[in-house]
Amino acid sequence: MTVLAALALMLAACAEEHKALKNPALACQTMECICVEPEPPILDDPEMAVVLWAENGDAYCPEGFELRSATPEQSEFLRKHGG
């Protein structure tokens, strides 16, 4: 039973990792974020872009992208592309 509970918690954490942020302007000031295509084709990886910053410090994305917390793989993309 404990193993099943732990597995359920891990799956929930993984599912939460890929959701859009509730308050991206604030969250992205304290954690690494990335802009991703919100609904990529089923078998394709989503397109990615670096986060843009408004003069007031709010994070935002180019049109057609949404802010999400960056996974370790996406962090590598950000390092390569100046994010």
Backbone torsions as a table, in degrees:
resi	resn	phi	psi	omega
1	MET	NA	-41.2	179.3
2	THR	-63.2	-39.6	179.2
3	VAL	-62.8	-42.3	178.9
4	LEU	-64.5	-39.3	178.4
5	ALA	-65.1	-43.1	178.7
6	ALA	-63.8	-40.7	178.7
7	LEU	-63.8	-42.3	178.6
8	ALA	-62.7	-40.9	178.1
9	LEU	-63.9	-42.9	179.6
10	MET	-64.2	-42.4	178.8
11	LEU	-64.6	-39.6	178.3
12	ALA	-64.5	-40.1	179.0
13	ALA	-65.2	-40.9	178.7
14	CYS	-65.7	-41.7	179.7
15	ALA	-65.1	-39.0	-179.2
16	GLU	-67.5	-31.6	-176.5
17	GLU	-60.4	-31.0	-174.3
18	HIS	-98.4	4.7	179.1
19	LYS	-82.4	158.1	175.2
20	ALA	-65.1	149.7	180.0
21	LEU	-75.6	144.6	-179.8
22	LYS	-72.3	-39.9	178.3
23	ASN	-132.1	76.1	-172.0
24	PRO	-62.0	-35.8	-178.7
25	ALA	-59.4	-39.4	179.1
26	LEU	-80.6	-47.0	-176.4
27	ALA	-60.3	-39.8	-175.8
28	CYS	-75.6	-9.1	173.3
29	GLN	-80.2	-18.6	-176.8
30	THR	-119.1	-4.9	179.1
31	MET	-144.6	161.7	-179.7
32	GLU	-76.3	127.1	-178.8
33	CYS	-123.7	166.0	178.7
34	ILE	-145.5	154.4	174.3
35	CYS	-96.3	128.1	-179.6
36	VAL	-130.8	155.2	174.4
37	GLU	-64.5	125.0	-173.5
38	PRO	-65.9	-36.1	-178.1
39	GLU	-137.0	79.3	-179.8
40	PRO	-70.3	159.6	173.0
41	PRO	-55.5	149.9	-170.5
42	ILE	-52.5	-44.8	-174.8
43	LEU	-96.7	1.0	-178.6
44	ASP	-101.7	151.0	171.1
45	ASP	-74.1	145.2	179.8
46	PRO	-68.5	147.5	173.1
47	GLU	-68.0	149.7	-179.1
48	MET	-128.1	153.8	174.9
49	ALA	-146.0	158.0	178.5
50	VAL	-76.8	155.4	179.1
51	VAL	-71.9	140.8	175.3
52	LEU	-104.5	154.7	-176.3
53	TRP	-124.8	128.5	176.5
54	ALA	-77.2	163.3	179.6
55	GLU	-59.9	-29.2	-180.0
56	ASN	-83.6	2.4	177.3
57	GLY	94.7	-1.6	178.7
58	ASP	-76.1	138.9	175.6
59	ALA	-84.0	145.5	174.8
60	TYR	-154.0	169.5	-178.3
61	CYS	-118.8	159.8	170.9
62	PRO	-60.6	158.1	180.0
63	GLU	-56.9	136.6	179.4
64	GLY	93.1	1.4	178.8
65	PHE	-124.8	160.9	174.6
66	GLU	-133.3	152.9	-179.7
67	LEU	-76.4	136.7	175.0
68	ARG	-144.4	159.3	173.8
69	SER	-69.3	141.1	-175.9
70	ALA	-82.4	134.4	172.7
71	THR	-80.3	167.8	177.5
72	PRO	-56.0	-38.2	179.0
73	GLU	-66.8	-39.2	178.8
74	GLN	-70.0	-30.2	176.3
75	SER	-61.1	-37.6	177.0
76	GLU	-63.7	-41.9	175.2
77	PHE	-58.1	-43.7	-179.0
78	LEU	-64.1	-39.9	178.7
79	ARG	-63.8	-38.1	-179.2
80	LYS	-72.0	-30.5	-173.5
81	HIS	-109.5	17.1	173.5
82	GLY	78.3	25.0	-178.7
83	GLY	-86.6	NA	NA
